[in-house]
Amino acid sequence: MDALTSPGETSKEDGRLQALRCLEEEVVRCQRCRLAQGRTHAVPGEGNPNAMVLFVGEAPGAEEDRLGRPFVGRSGQYLTEVLARCGVARSDVYITNIVKCRPPGNRDPLPDELAACEDYLLRQIEMIRPRIIVTLGRLSMRRWFPEGSITRLHGRARVVEDGRVVVAMFHPAAALRNPSWRVAFERDMARLSMLIERVREAARRGEALSPEALNSDEPGDRKC
């Protein structure tokens, strides 16, 4: 698969990278909520500043807190492996979380903690301008799919108000714990590789994708 940069944006990479670095430094210094008191490192995110695909997880875990990088523990290694099997290089996408610091004991982030970090995520989206956002887990899914459960909505894509395509998926950690969710996660990732091509081709033609085209299963039953 070709590098997943947004069409016509490669020349702006240096400027976006600098803007993202400034935002990362702001996140590292952040004291907006109680999570700053117990962290080892804040985890702003990493990846291609011109990425066509942005992955949004939930919150850093122990390894992420230790290293200051997203998805570097067991679930992150699994995500990287599945991406590679689907022909997507991790270096071509951007990966972040809705919360940038690890909650104690890996508990769910509280509402005020989510609110404290929301501006960072919105600014990342504005800077990167991805065409596709993939939510990993039920908490990040609720940012764009507030009305349903992940067991019902995983793998479904929708166009949101800014014209971007958002698709919900299980968190890789959940996929590793549950064999049936693992099958679903890998199938959804296979569909993602096809969705990328559909979005890319629609952009070339200057057309919008219909909901039917976004969620067509052909040939979505294949595995990466």
Buried (B, 14 or more C-beta within 10 A) or exposed (E): EEEBBBEEBEEBEEEBBEBBEEBBEBBBEBEBBBBBEEBBBBBBBBBBBBBBBBBBBBBBBEBBBBBBBBBBBEBBBBBBEBBEBBEBEBBBBBBBBBBBBBBEEEEBBBEEBBEBBEEBBEBBBEBBBBBBBBBBBBBBBBBBBEEBEBEEBBBBBBBEEEEBBBBBBBBBBBBBEEEEBBEBBBBBBBBBBBBBEBBBEBBEEEEEBEEEBBBBEEEBEEEB
